[in-house]
């Protein structure tokens, strides 16, 4: 399945609301979100990108600030030079 430029931009805008500090983490999560939404759409779910994005965040990254744990793990690994 392919997304329009507007749909990809919308995923980026929605992800931007989480203010992810590190570009590498942002890129990985952005890619994951596109793949996850693509998988859901591939199963026939044609709800809006925004609704599917929120569903993926809630199911795969639960919590109040879902990406902070990933950022903390990244920081720890960076400090240990892993």
Steps between C-alpha positions, in 0.01 A plus 500: 500500500622848428419818686450842352743777589226656712456180702874468561513867602211443740683211667802729537290780648335263746836359602640852542252560784703256714812720475748216457847636579718278285480481122598131491215408734258721307596335171459149641162577656383682188588196289330272749184710500479499122547121493246442777236719336575335167445156657167607647390649170612181322251305712219713362468763773442826316462736795688828484877513545457703817276240662732216400804692625342548843399133511858390427641733767250377759549132427873486430632788712267524802536761771476874547825579321554196283836587348683624809606149603656447157682833530632411848623162376670673207668751733627221727638304207663813358664581832633144517618540139306196386 
